[in-house]
């Protein structure tokens, strides 16, 4: 009696309204995966152009390996990788995230020409004078007048916010987006008291009431307990 063994599928392809999802097996040898991936994208007979989400699962890939996987998909002229998703991160990335979640407090006035930096969140208890600069990898909270320059999310955090008791900054920056606070923008806000700035989905910095921060960035709240 002959037993037929079915070879394990290493690349799972799923169609969505946004394109294709390619989920890659995370237990097999990397070389086998690359070989199967090239074969799958050439065999599928896809017409037109399709965006691809590449899911690595629990496999950690170096930058070079990730580039090779993307290049393997691009051997098909019909496919373009728009995003790579992984469930694991490097030690360096983990350490960076830990630093970004830490909070540092500066008590005093940030004077003209002075720069105050923090790897994570920065809390300033005092004013930031014109031409004073505060930079944080995470969020910036100013318990006073923010009259100078503020740059939140400086390490790439697009979810970072800038909040102040009195928001009169000359320049706001979140990640790589820059907003020069013109007179017109200041007028849009009836009064610059208790406000926050955040990166809107349209790619521009928006300003809203500080009370709305819990709705805009619900993940900011890490408080446990209470009643």
MOPE-V191932 format. One record per residue. SS is DSSP state (hx for helix, st for strand, lp for the rest). PHI is phi in radians with two decimals (* if undefined). Layout:
BEGIN
SS:PHI, SS:PHI
END
This chain:
BEGIN
lp:*, lp:-1.69, lp:-1.77, lp:-1.58, lp:-1.84, lp:-1.63, lp:-1.19, lp:-1.14, lp:-1.36, lp:-1.74, st:-2.24, st:-1.87, st:-1.94, st:-2.30, st:-1.59, st:-2.28, lp:-1.17, lp:-1.65, st:2.42, st:-2.00, st:-1.92, st:-1.90, st:-1.68, st:-1.74, lp:-1.05, lp:-1.85, lp:-1.92, lp:-1.37, lp:-1.19, hx:-1.05, hx:-1.07, hx:-1.10, hx:-1.11, hx:-1.06, hx:-1.07, hx:-1.14, hx:-1.09, hx:-1.07, hx:-1.17, hx:-1.13, hx:-1.24, hx:-1.54, hx:-1.54, lp:-1.24, lp:1.08, lp:-1.48, lp:-1.70, lp:1.21, lp:-2.11, st:-2.37, st:-1.41, st:-2.14, st:-1.76, st:-1.72, st:-1.79, st:-1.60, st:1.12, lp:-1.62, lp:-1.56, lp:-1.58, lp:-2.03, lp:-1.22, hx:-1.06, hx:-1.16, hx:-1.16, hx:-1.07, hx:-1.09, hx:-1.17, hx:-1.12, hx:-1.11, hx:-1.09, hx:-1.12, hx:-1.15, lp:-1.29, lp:-1.16, lp:-1.57, lp:-1.22, lp:-1.68, st:-2.07, st:-2.43, st:-1.33, st:-1.77, st:-2.71, st:-2.09, st:-2.08, st:-2.33, lp:-1.61, lp:-2.19, lp:-2.28, lp:-1.34, hx:-1.05, hx:-1.08, hx:-1.13, hx:-1.08, hx:-1.10, hx:-1.12, hx:-1.16, hx:-1.08, hx:-1.08, hx:-1.18, hx:-1.48, lp:-1.38, st:-2.16, st:-2.10, st:-2.03, st:-2.00, st:-1.88, lp:2.40, lp:-1.56, st:-1.56, lp:-1.47, lp:-0.97, lp:1.51, lp:-1.52, st:-2.15, st:-2.02, st:-2.10, st:-2.54, lp:-1.26, lp:-1.91, st:-1.29, st:-2.16, st:-1.96, st:-1.89, st:-1.70, lp:2.58, lp:-1.60, st:-1.92, lp:-1.26, lp:-0.92, lp:1.25, lp:-1.44, st:-2.32, st:-2.12, st:-2.28, st:-2.49, lp:-1.22, lp:-1.89, lp:-1.56, st:-2.15, st:-2.15, st:-1.96, st:-1.58, st:2.90, st:-1.65, st:-1.69, lp:-1.85, lp:-1.76, st:-2.04, st:-2.30, st:-2.25, st:-1.79, lp:1.12, lp:-1.17, lp:-1.70, lp:1.98, lp:-1.45, lp:-1.35, lp:-1.54, lp:-1.13, st:-2.25, st:-2.15, st:-2.21, st:-2.62, st:-1.13, st:-2.51, st:-1.65, lp:-2.22, lp:-1.09, lp:-1.52, st:-2.42, st:-2.06, st:-2.42, st:-2.24, lp:0.99, lp:-1.92, st:-1.49, st:-2.06, st:-2.21, st:-1.54, lp:-1.38, lp:-1.38, hx:-1.04, hx:-1.09, hx:-1.19, hx:-1.13, hx:-1.17, hx:-1.00, lp:-1.61, lp:-1.03, lp:-2.63, lp:-1.43, st:-1.62, st:0.92, st:-2.26, st:-2.42, st:-2.01, st:-2.61, st:-1.49, lp:-1.31, lp:-1.05, lp:-1.39, lp:1.64, lp:-1.88, st:-1.41, st:-2.00, st:-2.12, st:-2.48, st:-1.16, hx:-1.08, hx:-1.13, hx:-1.52, hx:-1.07, hx:-1.15, hx:-1.51, hx:-1.25, lp:-2.35, hx:-1.06, hx:-1.27, hx:-1.15, lp:-1.39, lp:-2.05, lp:-1.17, lp:-1.96, lp:1.62, lp:1.59, lp:-2.53
END
